[in-house]
Amino acid sequence: GDWTDTAQLNYWSETCRQHMLQELLHLADRCDGMRVDMAMLCVNDVVERTWGPLLREQGFQRPHEEFWVWALPQLRKSHPNFLLVAECYEYEEILPHGTMLELLRQGFSAAYDKVMYDRLTEGHMDKLRGHLYHHPCMG
């Protein structure tokens, strides 16, 4: 669905980025790692396709640097062993070259394909095979 019950954060806003970095640092003071649900939604290409025209209309510009590329080195200065696992959805319409690869490139410790995870836990082999053989990174 359209997640109408979830706050939509503007990762093109410097204020939002600073606030989210502080939240990451706050969490890292209390645990040794975390899973980032829907981590690809912060990627500039995804924000562009979803919100770009509206954000520009409101005076925001696409940042030159990805949020995770900017934030994770700052997080790791004080928490060098903090584990970050990115939950990803591997659909071509999200990122044609693959969300897992992109988020690993941006600094995540690990990533997993949520659809594959769901297929594995369902125990339905035909759905799992279908997902694997149509996976955008499998070609």
BELBELQUI-V129729 format. One record per helix or strand. SS is the DSSP state (~ for helix, > for strand). FROM is the first residue (numbers start at 1). TO is the last residue. If there is no record, write none. Layout:
ss: (SS;SS)
from: (FROM;FROM)
to: (TO;TO)
This chain:
ss: (~;>;~;~;~;>;~;>;~;~;~)
from: (14;33;39;44;67;83;99;110;114;125;136)
to: (28;36;42;57;78;88;105;113;122;133;138)
